[in-house]
């Protein structure tokens, strides 16, 4: 009996030793970019921004400033999708933004007359009228929170004492930052919206550049096929346009061929019945 037990115990101890020496499996942790970690902000937890949304010059950064606005001003350039908070000494904190149709429809000067943490949001009458299936349920307003389209912070711009309905605000749609969007004004990562909010005082002057001013100061840019900004390239635009026209021509040809096939089938059916 003893002769049988000893080999079994030796085998067991051998397995335990191997297990102890084995390298434990460590699950890879997602990369966190400094400044874009998760934030507990009051009752809400803002998720960290995934690293793949923060490539290139997307993260906020202090840079040389090319404009003439004084320190303490905000400058929005919707054509390069950047927002600058002007610092002393010809410097600025640069943020990457997403720009909606409303963001391209405003230019010139305004002031920040209102600042709100976790703002509520109410769709406009036009939004409710044109897309009631999306907005009618929120006609009475949507309270602030993680699903609110204004995000964690909002700056409200006024001109001559009147609300312009132009907003600079946060968003949870991190994939939209740096791109043109279908709706909204100027949106930032929630982490950036909080950083900007903490720098800005009521009465802060805001200047929104027009296209000519943007191209003079920042150069000319365009969207690539994925919606990312790249330096303007006339040859590439011509290539994209030619590709688009070729796709449309092929689609028209396919539709014409399908119609001809259907007509031939109908004619054959009529002949057979006759």
N, C-alpha and C positions, 0 to 999 in steps of 0.2 A: 504493500500500500504506500509506504513512504517513498519507494522508488518511483511511483507514479506521480505523487503529489509534487515532489521537488522539481521535475522538469516543467510541470504546469506553472508553478510559481515563478520559475525563472523566465518562462515565456511571457507571463503577465507583467513582471517587472521590466522586461525588455520593451514591451509595448508602451508602458507608462513613460519610460525614459525617452523613447522616440517622440512621444506626444509632447513631453516637456521641452524637447529641443526644437520641435517644429516651429516655424515662424508663424505667428498668429496672422490671420487674414484681416487686413485693415481696409475698410471701405473708403474709397477716395472721397475727400471732402470737396464741395464746390469751391472754386476760387472766389475770394471776396476782394473786391477792389477797395482800397482805403477811401473813406468818404462816402461809400455807398453800402455800408453794412446795414443790417436790419436795425430798425429803431423802434423802441417802445415809446410812443408819443401819446401820453395820456392813456385813454382806454383802448387805443388802437396800436396794433403792431404793423409797421411798414416793413414788408419783406425786402431783403437785400436785392440790389440790382445785379442780375447775372452778368458775368464778365463779358460774354459775347455781345452784350449791348453797349459795352464801354471800350471799344477798340478805337484806334486812331486818336483824333483830337476831340472825341466826344466828352470825356470827363471834364468837369469844371477845372479851370486852370487860370492862374494869373499870367497875363500876357501884356505886351506893348499895345497901346490903344492908338488907333489911327484917326479918331474923330477929334472934334473941337469942344465937345461938351465938358462942363466942369465936373470935378470930383463930386461924388454923391448923386450923380445922374444915372438913369437907366437908358441904355440905347438898345433898341430892338432892330435887328436886321433880318427880316423874314426871308430874304432872298438867299442868304447863306445859312439861315436857320441857326443864328447865334443871338444871344442876349449878352450885353456887357453892363456890368456895374462898374462905373468909372471910379478909379482910385486916384490918389494924389500922385504926382510925378510922372504923368503920361502912361500910367498903367491901368489895367482893368481886370476884373474877374470875369472870365468868359464862361458862359453856360451854353450848352446845346439845347435847342428847343424843337418842338414839332409845331408846324404852322397849318392851321385850317383855313378855310375860305374866308372866314371873318378876319383872320390875321393878315390876309393879303388885301383886304378892303379898307384898311385904315393906314394913314400915314400922317406925319406931322407931330405936333407936340400935345402933351396932356400932363396931368399930375395924378399922383396916387392920393386919392381922397379917402380911401377905405382899405383896411387890411383885415382879413378874417382868417382865423384858424378853423380848419375843417368846415368850410362854408357849405351852406345849403345851395341848391340849384333848382331853378325853375325854367322849363323850356319856354321859348318865345311863342307868341300866338301863331306866328307863321309856321314854326316847327310843328305845332299841334295840328294846324290846319292841313299842312301838306303831308305829314306822316303820322296820322292819329294812332296807327297801330303801334308805333314806337313810343310816342310821347304823351298820349292822352291820359294815361294812368298817373303821370307826374305833373298834371296841370296845377295841382295844389302845392307843388314843390317837393323836392327830395332832400331829406335831412342830410347833414354832413356825415361822412363815414367813408369806409374803404371802397364802396361801390359808387360813390358820388363822382361824376366826371370832373369836378373841380379839384379833386385830390385833397391833399393835406393843408394847403395854404392858397389864398387867392389875393391878388392885388387888383383893385378896381380903379379904372382910369376915368378921369373926369376932364372935361374941357369947358371953360367958361362956367364952371359950377354945375354942369349937367353931365349925367352919366353917359359915357360913350358906348356902354355895353361891350367895351374891349377889356378883356381880362388876361392877366398873366397868372397862371395857376399850375398846380401840380397835376399828376396823373398816375394811375396804376398801370397804364398801357405802355410799359417800358419799351416795347418793340416799335412804338411810333416815334420815339425821340430821334431827331435828325431827319425826319421825313415830312413830306407834305401829307396832310390828312384831309378827310372829307368834311370835317366839321370842327368847330371850336376856334379859339383865338390863338394864344401862345401858351403852350404847355411844356412843363419841365418834369424831369424825374422828381418824385416827391422829396427825395433827399436834397436836390438842388433848390426846389421851391422853398424848403425850410431855411436853407442857408441864405438865399436871397431875402426872404421875409425878415430874417433877423438883422440884416444890414440896412433895410429900407425904413425911412421915417415917413410919416404922413406929410404930404406936400412935396414929395420927391418929384423932380421933373423927369418926364419920360419922352424920349424922342424915337419915333418909328421911321426908319429910312424908307424912301421910295426906291424904285429900281435904279434910276440913274445915279443917285447918291451911292447906293450899294456897289454898283459896278465901278464907280470911280474910286472908292475906298478899298473894296475887297476883291475887285476883279469880277470876271463873268463866269458863272457856274451853270451847270445843267444837271438833270437827273440821269443816272444810267438806267438800264433796264430793270434794276432791282429797287429803284427809288432812292439810291444814295447819291449825294452830291459829288460831282467830279468837275474839274476845270472844263470850261466850254470847249467843245471840239466840233467844228462845223462838219467835218468829214464824217464823224460818228453820227451826228444828227441826220445827215443825208442817208447814211447806211440804215439807220433805224427806220427812217421814213420809207425807204425803198423796201425794207423787209415788211413793214406794215402794209404797204400797198400790194406787195406780192401775196401776202396772206389774204387780204381782202379780195384780190383777183381770183385766187384759188377757191376761196369760199363761194364767190359768185359763179365760177365755172362748175363747181360741184353741185350747186343748187340748180343751175341750168341743165346739167346732165341728169339729175334726179327728176326734174320736171319732164324732160324729154322721155326718159324711161317710163315714167308714169303715164304720159300721154300715149306712148306706143303700146303699153299694156292695155290701156283703156280701149284703144283702137282695135287691137287684136281681139279683145273680148267682144266688142261690138260686131266685128266681122264674123267671129265664130257663131255668135247668136243668130246672125242673119243667115 
